[in-house]
Amino acid sequence: MEDPGEDALTKVNISVLSPEQQEQLRQFKIQTRISNEKYLRAHPEVDEIVGGFLRHLLLKRPSDIREFAADHFTSLTVPSGSVMKGNSETD
């Protein structure tokens, strides 16, 4: 059973915002999504890394997902044929 206060903390009631604030929030969300999309398109390796993690996670189905994720990403290796910039000590 969920904590009733948890729902209030995770959901924002935008009706308390003025129409101008609601429009600013809408524009902010749009710009954030556009920026995120541009970043992901510029860095296709993110899809490879996240996809690899999800495949590994679903194959192993660990009970402690946080520990599994920490182990996975601290021992991350680059698959052959992939080029990942910014991960070497010399970059």
TIRO-2110 file (N, C-alpha, C; in Angstrom, 1 decimal):
// TIRO-2110
0.8, -1.2, 0.0, N, 1, A
0.0, 0.0, 0.0, CA, 1, A
0.9, 1.2, 0.0, C, 1, A
0.6, 2.2, -0.8, N, 2, A
1.4, 3.4, -1.0, CA, 2, A
1.0, 4.4, 0.1, C, 2, A
2.0, 5.2, 0.4, N, 3, A
1.8, 6.3, 1.4, CA, 3, A
1.0, 7.4, 0.7, C, 3, A
-0.1, 7.8, 1.3, N, 4, A
-1.0, 8.8, 0.6, CA, 4, A
-0.2, 10.2, 0.4, C, 4, A
0.7, 10.5, 1.2, N, 5, A
1.5, 11.7, 1.1, CA, 5, A
2.5, 11.6, -0.1, C, 5, A
2.9, 10.4, -0.5, N, 6, A
3.8, 10.2, -1.6, CA, 6, A
3.2, 10.7, -2.9, C, 6, A
1.9, 10.4, -3.1, N, 7, A
1.3, 10.9, -4.3, CA, 7, A
1.3, 12.4, -4.5, C, 7, A
1.1, 13.1, -3.4, N, 8, A
1.1, 14.5, -3.4, CA, 8, A
2.4, 15.1, -3.7, C, 8, A
3.5, 14.4, -3.3, N, 9, A
4.8, 14.9, -3.6, CA, 9, A
5.3, 14.6, -5.0, C, 9, A
4.7, 13.6, -5.7, N, 10, A
5.1, 13.2, -7.0, CA, 10, A
4.3, 13.8, -8.1, C, 10, A
3.1, 14.2, -7.8, N, 11, A
2.2, 14.8, -8.8, CA, 11, A
2.1, 16.3, -8.5, C, 11, A
2.2, 17.1, -9.6, N, 12, A
2.1, 18.6, -9.4, CA, 12, A
0.7, 19.0, -9.9, C, 12, A
0.1, 19.8, -9.0, N, 13, A
-1.3, 20.3, -9.4, CA, 13, A
-1.1, 21.7, -10.0, C, 13, A
-1.1, 21.7, -11.4, N, 14, A
-0.8, 22.9, -12.1, CA, 14, A
-1.9, 23.9, -12.0, C, 14, A
-3.1, 23.5, -11.5, N, 15, A
-4.2, 24.5, -11.4, CA, 15, A
-3.9, 25.6, -10.4, C, 15, A
-2.9, 25.4, -9.5, N, 16, A
-2.5, 26.5, -8.6, CA, 16, A
-1.7, 27.5, -9.2, C, 16, A
-1.3, 27.3, -10.5, N, 17, A
-0.5, 28.2, -11.2, CA, 17, A
-1.4, 29.2, -12.0, C, 17, A
-0.9, 30.4, -12.2, N, 18, A
-1.6, 31.3, -13.0, CA, 18, A
-1.5, 30.9, -14.4, C, 18, A
-2.4, 31.4, -15.3, N, 19, A
-2.3, 31.0, -16.7, CA, 19, A
-1.0, 31.3, -17.3, C, 19, A
-0.4, 32.4, -16.9, N, 20, A
1.0, 32.8, -17.4, CA, 20, A
2.0, 31.7, -17.0, C, 20, A
1.9, 31.3, -15.7, N, 21, A
2.9, 30.3, -15.2, CA, 21, A
2.7, 29.0, -15.9, C, 21, A
1.4, 28.6, -16.1, N, 22, A
1.1, 27.4, -16.8, CA, 22, A
1.7, 27.4, -18.2, C, 22, A
1.6, 28.5, -18.9, N, 23, A
2.2, 28.6, -20.2, CA, 23, A
3.7, 28.6, -20.2, C, 23, A
4.3, 29.2, -19.2, N, 24, A
5.8, 29.1, -19.0, CA, 24, A
6.2, 27.7, -18.7, C, 24, A
5.5, 27.0, -17.9, N, 25, A
5.8, 25.6, -17.6, CA, 25, A
5.7, 24.8, -18.9, C, 25, A
4.6, 25.0, -19.6, N, 26, A
4.4, 24.2, -20.9, CA, 26, A
5.6, 24.5, -21.9, C, 26, A
6.0, 25.7, -22.0, N, 27, A
7.1, 26.1, -22.9, CA, 27, A
8.4, 25.5, -22.4, C, 27, A
8.6, 25.5, -21.1, N, 28, A
9.8, 24.9, -20.5, CA, 28, A
9.9, 23.4, -20.8, C, 28, A
8.7, 22.7, -20.6, N, 29, A
8.6, 21.3, -20.9, CA, 29, A
9.0, 21.0, -22.4, C, 29, A
8.4, 21.8, -23.3, N, 30, A
8.7, 21.6, -24.7, CA, 30, A
10.1, 21.8, -25.0, C, 30, A
10.7, 22.8, -24.5, N, 31, A
12.2, 23.1, -24.7, CA, 31, A
13.0, 22.0, -24.2, C, 31, A
12.7, 21.5, -23.0, N, 32, A
13.4, 20.4, -22.4, CA, 32, A
13.4, 19.2, -23.2, C, 32, A
12.2, 18.8, -23.7, N, 33, A
12.1, 17.6, -24.6, CA, 33, A
12.9, 17.8, -25.9, C, 33, A
12.8, 19.0, -26.5, N, 34, A
13.6, 19.2, -27.7, CA, 34, A
15.1, 19.1, -27.4, C, 34, A
15.5, 19.7, -26.3, N, 35, A
16.9, 19.6, -25.9, CA, 35, A
17.4, 18.2, -25.7, C, 35, A
16.6, 17.4, -25.0, N, 36, A
16.9, 16.0, -24.7, CA, 36, A
17.0, 15.2, -26.0, C, 36, A
16.0, 15.5, -26.9, N, 37, A
16.0, 14.7, -28.1, CA, 37, A
17.3, 15.1, -29.0, C, 37, A
17.7, 16.3, -29.0, N, 38, A
18.9, 16.7, -29.7, CA, 38, A
20.1, 16.0, -29.1, C, 38, A
20.2, 16.0, -27.8, N, 39, A
21.3, 15.3, -27.1, CA, 39, A
21.4, 13.9, -27.5, C, 39, A
20.2, 13.2, -27.4, N, 40, A
20.2, 11.7, -27.6, CA, 40, A
20.5, 11.4, -29.1, C, 40, A
20.1, 12.3, -30.0, N, 41, A
20.4, 12.1, -31.4, CA, 41, A
21.9, 12.3, -31.7, C, 41, A
22.5, 13.2, -30.9, N, 42, A
23.9, 13.5, -31.1, CA, 42, A
24.8, 12.5, -30.4, C, 42, A
24.2, 11.7, -29.5, N, 43, A
24.9, 10.7, -28.8, CA, 43, A
24.2, 9.3, -28.9, C, 43, A
24.3, 8.7, -30.0, N, 44, A
23.6, 7.4, -30.2, CA, 44, A
24.1, 6.3, -29.3, C, 44, A
25.3, 6.5, -28.7, N, 45, A
25.9, 5.5, -27.8, CA, 45, A
25.0, 5.4, -26.5, C, 45, A
24.3, 6.4, -26.2, N, 46, A
23.4, 6.3, -25.0, CA, 46, A
22.4, 5.2, -25.2, C, 46, A
21.8, 5.1, -26.4, N, 47, A
20.8, 4.0, -26.6, CA, 47, A
21.5, 2.6, -26.5, C, 47, A
22.7, 2.5, -27.0, N, 48, A
23.4, 1.2, -26.9, CA, 48, A
23.7, 0.9, -25.4, C, 48, A
24.2, 1.9, -24.6, N, 49, A
24.5, 1.6, -23.2, CA, 49, A
23.2, 1.3, -22.4, C, 49, A
22.2, 2.0, -22.6, N, 50, A
20.9, 1.8, -21.8, CA, 50, A
20.3, 0.5, -22.3, C, 50, A
20.3, 0.2, -23.6, N, 51, A
19.7, -1.0, -24.1, CA, 51, A
20.5, -2.2, -23.6, C, 51, A
21.8, -2.1, -23.6, N, 52, A
22.6, -3.2, -23.0, CA, 52, A
22.3, -3.5, -21.6, C, 52, A
22.2, -2.4, -20.8, N, 53, A
21.9, -2.5, -19.4, CA, 53, A
20.5, -3.2, -19.2, C, 53, A
19.5, -2.8, -20.0, N, 54, A
18.2, -3.4, -19.9, CA, 54, A
18.2, -4.9, -20.3, C, 54, A
18.9, -5.2, -21.3, N, 55, A
19.0, -6.6, -21.7, CA, 55, A
19.6, -7.5, -20.6, C, 55, A
20.7, -7.0, -20.1, N, 56, A
21.4, -7.7, -19.0, CA, 56, A
20.5, -7.8, -17.8, C, 56, A
19.8, -6.7, -17.4, N, 57, A
18.9, -6.7, -16.3, CA, 57, A
17.8, -7.7, -16.4, C, 57, A
17.2, -7.8, -17.6, N, 58, A
16.1, -8.7, -17.8, CA, 58, A
16.6, -10.2, -17.9, C, 58, A
17.8, -10.4, -18.3, N, 59, A
18.3, -11.7, -18.4, CA, 59, A
18.7, -12.2, -17.0, C, 59, A
19.3, -11.4, -16.2, N, 60, A
19.7, -11.8, -14.8, CA, 60, A
18.6, -11.6, -13.8, C, 60, A
17.7, -10.7, -13.9, N, 61, A
16.6, -10.4, -13.0, CA, 61, A
17.1, -10.4, -11.5, C, 61, A
18.0, -9.5, -11.2, N, 62, A
18.5, -9.4, -9.8, CA, 62, A
17.5, -8.9, -8.8, C, 62, A
17.6, -9.3, -7.6, N, 63, A
16.7, -8.9, -6.6, CA, 63, A
17.1, -7.4, -6.1, C, 63, A
18.3, -7.1, -6.2, N, 64, A
18.8, -5.7, -5.8, CA, 64, A
19.2, -5.0, -7.1, C, 64, A
18.2, -4.3, -7.7, N, 65, A
18.5, -3.6, -9.0, CA, 65, A
19.5, -2.5, -8.8, C, 65, A
19.5, -1.8, -7.7, N, 66, A
20.5, -0.7, -7.6, CA, 66, A
21.9, -1.2, -7.5, C, 66, A
22.1, -2.3, -6.8, N, 67, A
23.5, -2.8, -6.7, CA, 67, A
23.9, -3.4, -8.0, C, 67, A
22.9, -4.0, -8.7, N, 68, A
23.2, -4.6, -10.0, CA, 68, A
23.6, -3.5, -11.0, C, 68, A
22.8, -2.4, -11.0, N, 69, A
23.1, -1.2, -11.9, CA, 69, A
24.5, -0.6, -11.5, C, 69, A
24.8, -0.5, -10.3, N, 70, A
26.1, 0.0, -9.9, CA, 70, A
27.2, -0.9, -10.4, C, 70, A
27.1, -2.2, -10.2, N, 71, A
28.1, -3.1, -10.7, CA, 71, A
28.2, -3.0, -12.3, C, 71, A
27.0, -3.0, -12.9, N, 72, A
27.0, -3.0, -14.4, CA, 72, A
27.7, -1.8, -14.9, C, 72, A
27.4, -0.6, -14.4, N, 73, A
28.0, 0.6, -15.0, CA, 73, A
29.4, 0.9, -14.5, C, 73, A
29.8, 0.3, -13.4, N, 74, A
31.2, 0.5, -13.0, CA, 74, A
32.1, -0.5, -13.8, C, 74, A
31.6, -1.5, -14.3, N, 75, A
32.4, -2.5, -15.1, CA, 75, A
32.1, -2.4, -16.5, C, 75, A
31.5, -1.3, -17.0, N, 76, A
31.1, -1.1, -18.4, CA, 76, A
32.3, -1.2, -19.3, C, 76, A
32.1, -2.0, -20.3, N, 77, A
33.2, -2.1, -21.3, CA, 77, A
32.5, -1.8, -22.7, C, 77, A
33.4, -1.3, -23.6, N, 78, A
32.9, -0.9, -24.9, CA, 78, A
32.8, -2.1, -25.8, C, 78, A
31.6, -2.4, -26.4, N, 79, A
31.6, -3.5, -27.3, CA, 79, A
32.5, -3.3, -28.5, C, 79, A
33.0, -4.4, -29.1, N, 80, A
33.9, -4.2, -30.2, CA, 80, A
33.1, -3.5, -31.4, C, 80, A
33.8, -2.6, -32.0, N, 81, A
33.2, -1.9, -33.1, CA, 81, A
32.6, -0.6, -32.7, C, 81, A
32.4, -0.4, -31.4, N, 82, A
31.8, 0.8, -30.9, CA, 82, A
32.8, 1.9, -30.6, C, 82, A
32.5, 3.1, -30.8, N, 83, A
33.4, 4.2, -30.5, CA, 83, A
32.7, 5.1, -29.5, C, 83, A
33.2, 5.1, -28.3, N, 84, A
32.7, 6.0, -27.2, CA, 84, A
33.7, 7.1, -26.9, C, 84, A
33.3, 8.3, -27.0, N, 85, A
34.2, 9.4, -26.8, CA, 85, A
34.0, 9.9, -25.3, C, 85, A
35.1, 10.4, -24.8, N, 86, A
35.0, 10.9, -23.4, CA, 86, A
35.1, 10.0, -22.3, C, 86, A
35.4, 8.7, -22.5, N, 87, A
35.4, 7.7, -21.5, CA, 87, A
36.8, 7.3, -21.2, C, 87, A
37.8, 7.7, -21.9, N, 88, A
39.2, 7.3, -21.6, CA, 88, A
39.8, 8.3, -20.7, C, 88, A
40.9, 7.9, -20.0, N, 89, A
41.5, 8.8, -19.0, CA, 89, A
42.3, 9.9, -19.7, C, 89, A
42.5, 9.8, -21.0, N, 90, A
43.3, 10.8, -21.8, CA, 90, A
42.4, 11.8, -22.4, C, 90, A
41.1, 11.6, -22.4, N, 91, A
40.1, 12.6, -23.0, CA, 91, A
40.0, 13.8, -22.1, C, 91, A
END
